[in-house]
């Protein structure tokens, strides 16, 4: 029987917040979660309309062992809460010159596919995958599984070994340069450059260390949760409630109460809730500016350039496309110019790279018979005061022209349901500052150190989780932010 002699509040119920609530409850804390929206999940929620189902945000499931480990730590069988299986192919790629290739789950088959379709020697691909696997093993204990802001992280044999192999890690060249040195064919360069977008960065600026982002998919496998990514949030919520976590929805936290340099609780609807530990899953910029405006914010971190965002059309399509799979990428004809528009001009290129995710391919319940649910996304800049109505209208037209040309059909005539998300709506729903999906951008070699730590160095008993803080955005990293907090709270 738990004593619950310690209390905690988690602000926000995104993946990081849910996982943190679970870990604190397992520690014996009485945990309350305050969520501004009417339900849990943050970006990993669902949209249902006209018989179609879409996940709001994340679509690819990697590192499933991180989620499994959390459930096992709590004495639960993960398979009683969710199921997943490996996908193959991982993604289909479509190029403007008519090239089509599939990223197969088997590395040898994937490398052979690239050689057949582009002429790029298969060995170049295998060498690249081996290299990023080694970089992952060298860096994971510094940049992912531990606090990069604690000295003890660097005082291990593995950490010291990694620091002595900085040239291999690749912080002194950008992703594109490294990939151009590795590959002869620009189509293959673009394929691996695109992994910069997984944390909202620019491959022509971001350090080549970020090539490691492709490691989970190609060296460990991509997966599909049987209910889609919202199933992850549902499973975490179910586990949290079983452990006694108390959820309060439609409850916007107005203030983090700080007294004598210590977090004492929060204020919600004008009522103070005093606890021993406060964890903010709210975007770190808003955590300071909205909840603690009187506290000194770490300006170098808070004011760091922000990541890109997304423009997403959730389309119900009244036809099935056998040439499409779960994940599909339609590349721009000028990838570098697309990123020039995103990073420097803060607008949308007329020929964007388009990502189409169709969960109906693996889960028939997600669309009516004979139909498909298209999650259609392009990368866009974060909100910097652009005329979004104009940009969205132009982008929609350009996306439809691009997909119609590639697929040989009038896509617009097939759309029977439509929902939209843009930087403005993403910010409104999730309080992601400026609609940036991943907090700070990672476009320089020091970016990993310019994420806010998972703790406050000035305010005792205040912690931070989620995609805007260390180790970064995306489901696996949000789960790791919760694990780091678990280890920081003694």
C-alpha positions in Angstrom: 0.0 0.0 0.0 1.5 3.3 -1.0 1.9 6.0 1.6 1.8 9.0 -0.7 3.9 11.1 1.7 5.2 13.2 -1.3 3.1 15.2 -3.7 3.6 16.4 -7.3 1.9 18.4 -10.0 2.5 17.9 -13.7 1.5 20.8 -16.0 0.3 19.4 -19.3 -0.5 15.9 -20.4 1.5 15.5 -23.6 3.6 12.3 -24.0 6.4 13.8 -21.7 3.9 14.9 -19.1 2.0 11.5 -19.1 5.3 9.5 -18.8 6.5 11.8 -16.0 3.3 11.4 -14.1 3.6 7.6 -14.4 7.2 7.6 -13.1 6.4 9.9 -10.2 3.4 7.8 -9.2 5.6 4.7 -9.4 8.0 6.5 -7.0 5.2 6.9 -4.5 4.1 10.4 -5.2 0.5 11.5 -5.1 0.3 13.1 -8.6 -2.1 15.6 -10.1 -2.0 16.6 -13.8 -3.5 19.8 -14.9 -4.3 20.0 -18.6 -5.7 23.1 -20.4 -7.4 21.1 -23.1 -10.4 18.8 -22.7 -8.4 15.6 -23.0 -4.9 14.2 -22.7 -2.2 13.7 -25.3 -0.8 17.0 -26.4 0.3 16.6 -30.0 -0.3 12.8 -29.8 -4.1 13.1 -29.9 -6.7 12.1 -32.5 -9.0 13.7 -35.0 -12.2 11.9 -36.1 -14.4 13.3 -38.8 -16.8 11.9 -41.5 -15.8 8.3 -40.7 -12.1 9.1 -41.0 -9.4 8.9 -38.3 -6.1 10.7 -38.1 -3.4 11.3 -35.5 -3.0 15.0 -34.7 0.8 14.9 -35.0 3.5 12.2 -34.7 3.1 9.3 -37.1 6.3 7.2 -36.9 6.9 4.9 -33.9 10.5 4.1 -33.2 12.4 2.9 -30.1 9.4 0.9 -28.9 11.6 -0.5 -26.1 11.5 2.9 -24.3 7.7 2.6 -24.0 7.9 -1.1 -23.1 10.5 -0.3 -20.4 8.2 2.2 -18.7 5.3 -0.3 -18.5 7.6 -3.1 -17.3 9.1 -0.8 -14.6 5.6 -0.4 -13.3 5.1 -4.1 -13.2 2.8 -4.2 -16.2 2.7 -6.3 -19.4 2.9 -3.7 -22.2 1.0 -6.0 -24.6 -2.0 -5.7 -22.3 -2.1 -2.0 -23.2 -1.0 -1.7 -26.8 0.4 -3.7 -29.7 2.8 -2.8 -32.5 4.6 -4.4 -35.3 7.5 -3.6 -37.6 6.7 -2.0 -40.9 8.1 -2.8 -44.3 8.8 -0.8 -46.3 9.5 2.0 -43.9 8.8 4.7 -46.5 8.2 5.2 -50.3 10.1 8.0 -52.0 8.9 9.9 -55.1 11.3 12.2 -57.0 10.3 14.8 -59.6 12.4 13.0 -62.3 10.1 9.9 -62.0 12.3 7.9 -59.7 10.5 5.9 -57.1 12.2 3.8 -54.5 11.3 2.0 -51.3 13.2 2.1 -48.0 12.9 -1.5 -47.0 13.3 -2.6 -43.4 16.2 -4.9 -44.4 19.4 -2.9 -44.8 20.8 -5.0 -47.5 17.6 -4.8 -49.5 17.3 -1.1 -48.9 20.9 -0.5 -50.1 20.3 -2.7 -53.2 17.1 -0.7 -54.0 19.0 2.5 -53.9 21.8 1.1 -56.2 19.2 -0.2 -58.7 17.1 2.9 -58.8 19.9 5.6 -58.6 23.2 3.9 -59.4 24.5 4.8 -55.9 26.8 2.0 -54.8 25.1 -0.1 -52.2 28.2 -0.1 -50.1 27.9 3.7 -49.6 24.5 3.2 -48.0 25.7 0.4 -45.8 28.8 2.4 -44.7 26.6 5.4 -43.8 24.2 3.3 -41.7 27.1 1.7 -39.9 28.6 5.1 -39.2 25.5 6.6 -37.8 25.0 3.5 -35.7 28.4 4.0 -34.2 27.8 7.7 -33.6 24.5 6.8 -31.8 26.3 4.4 -29.5 29.0 7.0 -28.8 26.7 9.8 -28.0 23.5 8.3 -26.6 24.6 8.4 -22.9 25.6 12.1 -23.2 22.8 13.6 -25.4 19.8 11.3 -24.9 19.8 9.1 -21.8 21.3 11.5 -19.2 21.2 15.2 -18.4 23.6 17.0 -20.7 23.6 19.7 -18.0 25.1 17.6 -15.2 28.9 17.2 -14.8 28.6 13.6 -13.8 27.3 12.8 -17.3 30.7 13.5 -18.7 32.7 11.6 -16.1 32.2 8.1 -17.5 34.4 6.0 -19.7 31.9 6.1 -22.6 31.5 9.8 -22.4 35.2 10.5 -22.4 35.6 8.1 -25.3 32.9 10.0 -27.3 34.6 13.4 -26.5 37.9 12.1 -28.0 36.1 11.1 -31.2 34.5 14.4 -32.1 35.5 14.2 -35.8 33.5 11.0 -36.2 30.5 12.6 -34.3 30.6 15.3 -37.0 29.9 18.6 -35.2 32.1 20.7 -37.5 30.3 20.1 -40.8 26.7 20.3 -41.8 24.5 17.3 -42.8 24.4 18.2 -46.4 28.1 18.5 -46.7 28.7 15.2 -45.0 26.1 13.5 -47.2 27.5 14.9 -50.4 30.9 13.5 -49.4 29.3 10.1 -48.7 27.0 9.8 -51.7 27.4 10.5 -55.4 23.7 10.9 -56.3 21.8 13.9 -55.2 18.6 11.9 -54.7 20.3 9.8 -52.0 21.7 13.0 -50.5 18.2 14.4 -50.2 16.9 11.2 -48.7 19.3 11.4 -45.8 19.2 15.2 -45.6 15.5 15.0 -44.8 16.2 13.7 -41.3 17.0 17.2 -40.2 13.3 17.9 -40.4 12.7 15.3 -37.6 13.7 18.0 -35.2 12.7 21.0 -37.3 16.2 21.9 -38.5 17.9 22.8 -41.8 20.3 20.1 -43.3 22.3 22.9 -44.9 23.1 24.3 -41.5 22.6 21.6 -38.9 25.7 19.6 -37.8 26.1 16.3 -39.5 25.8 14.7 -36.0 22.0 14.9 -36.8 22.4 12.2 -39.5 22.1 9.9 -36.5 18.4 10.6 -36.5 18.1 8.1 -39.4 19.6 5.4 -37.1 16.3 4.3 -35.4 14.5 3.6 -38.7 17.3 1.8 -40.6 19.3 0.1 -37.9 16.5 -0.6 -35.4 13.3 -0.5 -37.4 10.2 1.6 -37.8 6.9 0.4 -36.2 3.2 1.0 -36.3 1.0 1.1 -33.2 -2.2 -0.8 -34.0 -4.4 2.1 -33.0 -2.1 4.7 -34.5 0.1 7.1 -32.4 -2.9 8.3 -30.3 -2.8 4.8 -28.9 0.4 5.7 -27.1 -1.2 8.5 -25.2 -4.2 6.4 -24.4 -2.0 3.6 -23.0 0.0 6.1 -20.9 -3.2 7.7 -19.6 -4.6 4.3 -18.7 -1.5 3.3 -16.8 -1.3 6.7 -15.0 -4.9 6.4 -13.8 -4.3 2.8 -12.6 -1.4 4.2 -10.6 -3.6 6.8 -8.9 -2.7 9.8 -11.0 -5.5 12.4 -10.8 -6.3 14.3 -14.0 -7.9 17.7 -14.2 -8.9 18.8 -17.7 -10.0 22.2 -19.0 -7.7 23.4 -16.2 -5.2 26.1 -17.4 -2.4 26.7 -14.9 -2.2 30.4 -14.3 1.0 30.5 -12.2 3.8 28.4 -10.8 4.1 29.4 -7.2 7.7 30.2 -6.2 8.7 31.1 -2.7 12.2 31.7 -1.5 13.7 30.1 -4.5 11.6 27.0 -4.3 8.6 25.8 -6.4 5.7 25.3 -4.0 2.8 24.5 -6.3 0.5 26.1 -8.9 -2.5 28.3 -9.2 -5.5 27.0 -11.2 -8.8 28.9 -11.5 -7.5 31.3 -8.8 -6.9 28.4 -6.3 -3.5 27.5 -5.0 -2.4 23.9 -5.0 0.7 23.3 -2.9 3.0 20.3 -3.6 6.5 19.1 -3.1 7.5 18.9 -6.8 6.3 20.8 -9.9 7.0 19.5 -13.4 6.1 21.6 -16.5 5.3 19.8 -19.7 4.3 23.2 -21.1 6.6 24.7 -23.7 9.5 26.1 -21.8 9.1 29.7 -23.2 5.6 29.8 -22.0 6.5 28.2 -18.7 8.6 31.3 -18.0 6.7 34.0 -19.7 3.2 33.0 -18.7 3.6 31.0 -15.5 6.7 32.7 -13.9 7.0 36.2 -15.4 8.7 37.5 -12.3 11.5 34.9 -12.5 14.8 35.4 -14.4 14.5 33.4 -17.6 17.7 31.9 -19.2 17.5 34.3 -22.2 20.2 32.5 -24.3 18.0 29.4 -24.3 14.6 31.1 -24.4 15.5 33.5 -27.3 17.4 30.8 -29.3 16.0 30.6 -32.9 13.0 28.3 -33.0 12.4 25.2 -35.1 10.2 24.9 -38.1 6.5 24.0 -37.9 4.1 22.2 -40.1 1.1 22.7 -42.3 -1.1 19.6 -42.2 -4.1 18.8 -44.3 -6.1 15.8 -42.9 -7.9 14.6 -46.0 -10.5 11.9 -46.4 -9.8 10.5 -49.9 -12.6 8.6 -51.8 -10.2 6.2 -53.5 -7.4 3.8 -52.6 -3.8 4.1 -54.1 -1.9 0.8 -54.2 1.3 2.6 -55.1 1.3 4.4 -51.8 2.2 2.8 -48.5 2.1 3.9 -44.8 4.7 6.6 -45.2 5.3 8.5 -48.5 7.6 11.3 -49.4 7.3 13.5 -52.6 10.5 15.5 -52.9 10.9 19.1 -54.1 12.8 19.6 -57.3 15.0 22.1 -55.5 15.5 20.9 -51.9 18.1 23.6 -51.0 15.8 26.4 -52.1 13.0 24.9 -50.1 15.1 25.2 -47.0 16.2 28.7 -47.9 12.5 29.7 -47.9 11.9 27.9 -44.6 15.0 29.1 -42.7 15.9 32.5 -44.1 12.8 33.9 -45.9 10.3 32.5 -43.4 7.9 31.5 -46.1 6.7 28.4 -48.0 8.4 27.4 -51.3 6.1 26.9 -54.2 7.4 23.3 -54.7 7.5 21.9 -51.2 8.4 18.4 -50.2 5.2 16.6 -49.3 4.8 13.9 -46.7 1.7 11.7 -47.0 0.9 9.3 -44.1 -1.9 6.8 -44.5 -2.7 4.7 -41.4 -5.5 3.0 -43.3 -2.8 0.9 -44.9 -2.2 -0.9 -41.6 -5.5 -0.2 -39.8 -8.6 -0.7 -41.9 -10.8 1.0 -39.3 -9.2 4.4 -40.0 -11.2 5.1 -43.2 -14.4 3.8 -44.9 -14.2 0.9 -47.4 -12.6 2.1 -50.6 -11.2 5.3 -49.0 -8.0 6.4 -47.4 -7.1 8.9 -44.7 -4.3 11.1 -45.9 -2.3 13.0 -43.3 -0.6 15.4 -45.7 2.2 17.5 -44.3 4.7 20.1 -45.5 7.4 21.8 -43.4 6.7 25.5 -42.9 8.4 28.2 -40.8 7.2 28.9 -37.3 4.9 31.9 -36.9 6.8 35.1 -37.5 3.7 37.3 -38.4 3.2 35.9 -41.9 -0.1 36.2 -43.8 -1.1 32.6 -43.1 -4.4 32.7 -44.9 -2.6 33.6 -48.1 0.2 31.1 -47.5 -2.1 28.2 -46.7 -4.3 28.8 -49.8 -1.2 28.9 -52.0 0.3 25.8 -50.4 -2.9 23.8 -50.6 -3.0 24.5 -54.4 0.6 23.6 -54.9 0.4 20.4 -52.9 -2.6 19.2 -54.9 -0.9 20.0 -58.2 2.2 18.2 -57.1 0.4 15.1 -55.9 -2.0 15.1 -58.9 0.9 15.2 -61.3 2.9 12.5 -59.5 -0.1 10.1 -59.1 -1.8 10.9 -62.5 -5.2 11.8 -61.0 -7.1 14.9 -59.9 -6.5 14.7 -56.1 -8.8 17.6 -55.4 -11.8 15.8 -56.8 -11.2 12.9 -54.4 -11.2 15.0 -51.2 -14.4 14.3 -49.3 -13.3 15.5 -45.8 -10.8 18.1 -44.8 -9.3 19.4 -41.5 -6.4 21.8 -41.2 -3.5 22.5 -38.8 -1.1 25.4 -39.2 1.5 27.0 -36.9 -1.3 29.3 -35.5 -3.6 26.4 -34.6 -0.7 24.2 -33.3 0.3 27.0 -31.0 -3.3 27.6 -29.8 -3.9 23.9 -29.0 -0.5 22.9 -27.6 1.0 26.2 -26.5 4.1 25.5 -28.6 5.8 28.8 -28.7 5.3 30.5 -32.2 3.9 27.1 -33.4 7.4 25.7 -33.5 7.0 21.9 -33.2 10.4 21.2 -31.6 11.3 24.2 -29.5 14.7 25.5 -30.4 16.2 24.7 -33.8 19.3 22.6 -34.0 21.1 24.5 -36.7 24.5 25.0 -35.0 26.9 22.7 -33.3 26.1 24.0 -29.8 22.3 23.5 -30.1 22.3 20.3 -28.0 23.6 22.4 -25.1 21.1 25.2 -25.8 18.1 23.2 -24.8 16.7 24.0 -21.4 17.7 21.4 -18.8 15.1 19.1 -17.3 15.5 20.9 -14.0 15.8 24.5 -12.9 19.2 25.6 -11.6 17.7 28.5 -9.7 14.4 27.2 -8.5 14.4 24.1 -6.3 11.9 21.2 -7.0 11.0 22.6 -10.4 11.5 20.3 -13.4 10.8 20.4 -17.2 9.8 17.6 -19.6 8.6 17.4 -23.2 9.8 18.4 -26.7 10.9 21.9 -25.9 13.6 20.9 -23.4 16.4 18.3 -23.3 16.8 15.9 -25.0 14.4 17.3 -27.7 11.2 16.8 -29.7 9.6 13.6 -30.8 8.0 10.7 -28.9 11.2 8.8 -28.0 12.9 11.9 -26.7 9.8 13.0 -24.7 9.8 9.6 -23.0 13.5 10.0 -22.2 12.9 13.5 -20.7 10.6 11.8 -18.2 13.2 9.1 -17.5 15.8 11.8 -16.8 13.5 13.6 -14.4 12.9 10.3 -12.7 16.6 9.9 -12.1 17.1 13.5 -11.0 14.4 13.4 -8.3 16.0 11.4 -5.4 
